[in-house]
Amino acid sequence: MKKTILITGSTDGIGKLTAQKLAVEGHEVVLHGRNLEKLTAAIAELKQNSNNENIRGYVADFADLDAVRQMAGRLKEELTKIDVLINNAGVFKSSAADNKDGLDLRMVVNYLAPYLLTEELMPLIRKGTDARIINLSSAAQAPVSKEVLLGQAKQSAQATYAQSKLALTMWSFDLAKKLQDISVIAVNPGSLLNTRMVREAYGKSWSSADKGATILYELAILESYKGVTGKYFDNDQGAFGRAHSDAYQQESIDRLIEVTKAMLTA
């Protein structure tokens, strides 16, 4: 069965590689990027390489939550369903530390934007067949500071990145409990994969980007992962594993979700 699959942050890196693997198999692939020129080039490249014309794209800067809402609105107008949502877009280093609202860019792009996009697209996801939500976590996870989340305190890029990825994982586990017949998996695609974000942050890599793309492809469509939900896949180990201990503390999760909802409805 051909699926409709949305991959955020898919104009380069493991997002683009994952899109290529899925496009070759004839799935409807929906790309996302923040740069129209790069997005247009990625769509053309994937169409040519896959001989699949069923590829489209949407532009939105995930540092701007209003842009996320606008993109979700367009998707709801133009798609009838989403079978798989891969929340891949992420940021580590940036020339600007904060967005226009004074919130840390890592918290916005890595956590608040996928949270908001997923909530907005839920009507389409509920119409999907064997619907799956795959959230890109990381081996780097650290306890979430409410002050950092709210933009009231500043910490290093590394510290805030790790907090954003734990927040995403905590939310993933919470969402899995609330949804029926929709799988939610948080995944560390692999540490120090050879992507632009990693090279800019660390200047080195340990593994090929294809390692990350392969696990995203597998989690998205393989029958063996059907119905698997509320888990953390650690691709450094090649298996499901344990996330940070806070991801299993319901009281901490409830506090995070409460603050998040308040921020997104303010």
C-alpha positions as CSV (number, residue, x, y, z in Angstrom):
1,M,0.0,0.0,0.0
2,K,1.3,3.4,-1.0
3,K,1.4,5.9,1.9
4,T,1.4,9.6,2.3
5,I,4.5,10.6,4.4
6,L,5.4,14.0,5.6
7,I,9.0,14.6,6.6
8,T,10.0,17.9,8.1
9,G,13.5,19.2,7.6
10,S,13.9,17.2,4.4
11,T,15.9,19.4,2.0
12,D,19.2,17.8,3.2
13,G,20.7,15.3,5.7
14,I,18.9,12.3,6.9
15,G,15.5,13.8,6.1
16,K,16.3,14.0,2.4
17,L,17.9,10.6,2.4
18,T,14.8,9.1,4.0
19,A,12.6,10.8,1.5
20,Q,14.6,9.3,-1.3
21,K,14.2,5.8,0.1
22,L,10.5,6.3,0.4
23,A,10.0,8.0,-3.0
24,V,11.8,5.1,-4.8
25,E,9.0,2.8,-3.5
26,G,6.3,5.0,-4.9
27,H,5.0,6.6,-1.7
28,E,3.6,10.1,-1.8
29,V,6.3,12.1,-0.1
30,V,5.7,15.5,1.3
31,L,8.9,17.5,1.9
32,H,9.4,20.5,4.2
33,G,12.1,23.1,4.3
34,R,12.6,26.7,5.3
35,N,14.3,27.8,2.1
36,L,12.2,27.8,-1.1
37,E,15.2,27.4,-3.4
38,K,16.5,24.4,-1.6
39,L,13.1,22.8,-1.3
40,T,12.4,23.3,-5.0
41,A,15.8,21.7,-5.9
42,A,15.2,18.8,-3.5
43,I,11.7,18.1,-5.0
44,A,13.2,18.1,-8.6
45,E,16.1,15.8,-7.5
46,L,13.9,13.3,-5.8
47,K,11.5,13.2,-8.7
48,Q,14.3,12.5,-11.1
49,N,16.1,9.9,-9.0
50,S,12.9,8.0,-8.0
51,N,10.8,8.3,-11.2
52,N,8.0,9.3,-8.8
53,E,6.1,12.5,-9.6
54,N,4.0,12.2,-6.4
55,I,6.3,14.5,-4.4
56,R,5.4,18.0,-3.1
57,G,6.8,20.4,-0.6
58,Y,6.0,23.2,1.8
59,V,8.0,26.1,3.1
60,A,8.0,27.2,6.8
61,D,10.6,28.5,9.2
62,F,10.0,26.4,12.3
63,A,11.6,29.1,14.4
64,D,8.3,31.0,13.8
65,L,5.3,29.1,15.3
66,D,2.9,31.2,13.3
67,A,4.6,29.8,10.2
68,V,4.1,26.3,11.5
69,R,0.4,27.0,12.0
70,Q,0.2,28.4,8.4
71,M,1.9,25.4,7.0
72,A,-0.4,23.1,8.9
73,G,-3.4,25.0,7.5
74,R,-2.2,24.5,3.9
75,L,-1.6,20.8,4.5
76,K,-5.1,20.4,5.9
77,E,-6.5,22.1,2.8
78,E,-4.4,20.1,0.3
79,L,-4.0,16.6,1.8
80,T,-6.7,14.1,2.6
81,K,-4.7,12.1,5.1
82,I,-1.2,11.6,6.5
83,D,-0.1,8.0,7.2
84,V,3.3,8.8,8.6
85,L,4.6,12.0,10.1
86,I,8.4,12.2,10.6
87,N,9.3,15.2,12.8
88,N,12.9,15.4,11.7
89,A,13.6,19.2,11.5
90,G,16.1,20.2,14.1
91,V,18.8,22.8,14.9
92,F,21.8,22.8,17.1
93,K,24.0,25.9,16.2
94,S,22.5,29.0,14.8
95,S,23.7,32.6,14.2
96,A,20.7,33.7,16.2
97,A,20.1,32.1,19.6
98,D,16.5,33.2,20.0
99,N,13.4,33.5,17.8
100,K,11.4,36.7,17.4
101,D,9.5,36.0,20.6
102,G,12.7,35.6,22.7
103,L,12.5,31.9,22.9
104,D,15.6,29.7,22.4
105,L,15.7,28.5,18.8
106,R,16.5,24.9,19.8
107,M,13.5,24.7,22.1
108,V,11.2,26.1,19.4
109,V,12.5,24.2,16.4
110,N,13.3,20.9,18.1
111,Y,10.3,20.7,20.5
112,L,7.6,23.3,20.3
113,A,7.3,23.3,16.5
114,P,6.9,19.5,16.1
115,Y,4.5,19.5,19.1
116,L,2.3,22.2,17.5
117,L,2.5,20.7,13.9
118,T,1.5,17.3,15.2
119,E,-1.5,18.7,17.1
120,E,-2.6,20.8,14.2
121,L,-2.3,17.8,11.8
122,M,-4.0,15.3,14.0
123,P,-7.3,15.2,11.9
124,L,-5.2,14.1,8.9
125,I,-3.2,11.6,10.9
126,R,-6.3,10.0,12.4
127,K,-7.4,9.3,8.8
128,G,-4.1,7.5,8.0
129,T,-3.7,3.8,7.6
130,D,-1.5,2.2,10.3
131,A,-0.7,5.8,11.2
132,R,2.7,6.5,12.7
133,I,4.4,9.5,14.3
134,I,8.2,9.4,14.4
135,N,10.0,12.0,16.5
136,L,13.7,12.7,16.2
137,S,15.2,12.6,19.6
138,S,18.9,12.2,20.4
139,A,21.4,10.5,22.7
140,A,21.8,13.9,24.2
141,Q,19.0,14.4,26.8
142,A,18.9,16.6,29.9
143,P,16.3,17.6,32.4
144,V,14.1,20.4,31.1
145,S,14.4,23.7,32.8
146,K,11.0,25.5,32.8
147,E,12.9,28.9,32.7
148,V,14.8,27.9,29.6
149,L,11.7,26.6,27.9
150,L,9.9,29.9,28.6
151,G,12.9,31.9,27.5
152,Q,13.5,33.3,31.0
153,A,17.0,31.8,31.3
154,K,19.8,31.1,29.0
155,Q,22.1,28.1,28.9
156,S,24.7,26.8,26.4
157,A,23.7,25.5,23.0
158,Q,24.6,21.9,24.1
159,A,22.6,22.1,27.3
160,T,19.5,23.6,25.6
161,Y,19.7,21.1,22.7
162,A,19.7,18.2,25.1
163,Q,16.8,19.7,27.0
164,S,14.8,20.1,23.8
165,K,15.4,16.5,22.8
166,L,14.3,15.2,26.2
167,A,11.2,17.4,26.0
168,L,10.4,15.9,22.7
169,T,10.8,12.4,24.1
170,M,8.7,13.1,27.1
171,W,5.9,14.5,24.9
172,S,6.2,11.4,22.6
173,F,5.6,9.0,25.5
174,D,2.7,11.1,26.7
175,L,1.1,11.3,23.2
176,A,1.5,7.6,22.8
177,K,-0.6,7.0,25.9
178,K,-3.4,9.4,24.7
179,L,-3.7,8.1,21.1
180,Q,-5.4,4.9,20.1
181,D,-4.5,3.1,16.8
182,I,-1.6,5.6,16.1
183,S,2.0,4.7,16.9
184,V,4.4,7.2,18.4
185,I,8.1,6.4,18.6
186,A,11.0,8.6,19.6
187,V,14.2,7.7,18.0
188,N,17.9,8.6,18.4
189,P,18.9,8.1,14.7
190,G,22.5,7.7,15.7
191,S,25.2,9.9,17.3
192,L,27.4,12.2,15.2
193,L,26.0,11.1,11.9
194,N,27.6,12.8,8.9
195,T,25.1,15.6,8.4
196,R,25.6,19.4,8.0
197,M,24.2,20.0,11.5
198,V,26.7,17.7,13.1
199,R,29.6,19.0,11.1
200,E,28.8,22.5,12.0
201,A,28.4,21.6,15.7
202,Y,31.3,19.2,16.2
203,G,33.4,19.3,13.0
204,K,33.5,15.5,12.9
205,S,31.2,12.5,12.5
206,W,31.1,8.8,13.6
207,S,28.7,7.2,11.1
208,S,27.2,7.8,7.7
209,A,23.9,9.8,7.4
210,D,22.4,6.7,5.7
211,K,22.5,4.9,9.1
212,G,19.9,7.4,10.4
213,A,17.9,7.5,7.2
214,T,17.6,3.7,7.2
215,I,16.1,3.5,10.7
216,L,13.6,6.3,9.9
217,Y,12.6,4.4,6.7
218,E,12.2,1.2,8.6
219,L,10.2,2.7,11.5
220,A,8.0,4.5,9.0
221,I,6.8,1.5,6.9
222,L,8.1,-1.9,8.0
223,E,5.3,-4.2,9.1
224,S,7.5,-5.4,12.1
225,Y,7.0,-2.0,13.7
226,K,3.2,-1.9,13.2
227,G,1.4,-1.1,16.5
228,V,4.7,-0.4,18.4
229,T,4.2,2.8,20.4
230,G,5.4,4.7,23.4
231,K,9.0,3.5,23.0
232,Y,12.5,5.0,22.4
233,F,14.6,3.5,19.6
234,D,18.3,4.0,20.3
235,N,20.1,3.5,16.9
236,D,23.5,3.7,18.6
237,Q,22.5,0.3,20.0
238,G,20.3,-0.7,17.0
239,A,17.4,-1.6,19.3
240,F,14.7,-0.1,21.6
241,G,16.3,1.2,24.8
242,R,15.8,3.5,27.7
243,A,15.6,7.2,27.4
244,H,16.4,9.7,30.2
245,S,14.7,8.8,33.4
246,D,12.6,11.9,33.3
247,A,10.8,10.5,30.3
248,Y,9.2,7.9,32.6
249,Q,8.2,10.3,35.4
250,Q,4.5,11.2,34.7
251,E,4.5,14.1,37.1
252,S,7.4,15.7,35.2
253,I,5.7,15.0,31.9
254,D,2.5,16.5,33.1
255,R,4.3,19.7,34.2
256,L,6.0,19.9,30.8
257,I,2.8,19.5,28.8
258,E,1.0,22.0,31.0
259,V,3.6,24.7,30.4
260,T,3.8,23.8,26.7
261,K,0.0,24.1,26.2
262,A,0.0,27.4,28.0
263,M,2.8,28.7,25.7
264,L,1.1,27.7,22.5
265,T,-2.3,29.1,23.5
266,A,-1.0,32.4,24.9
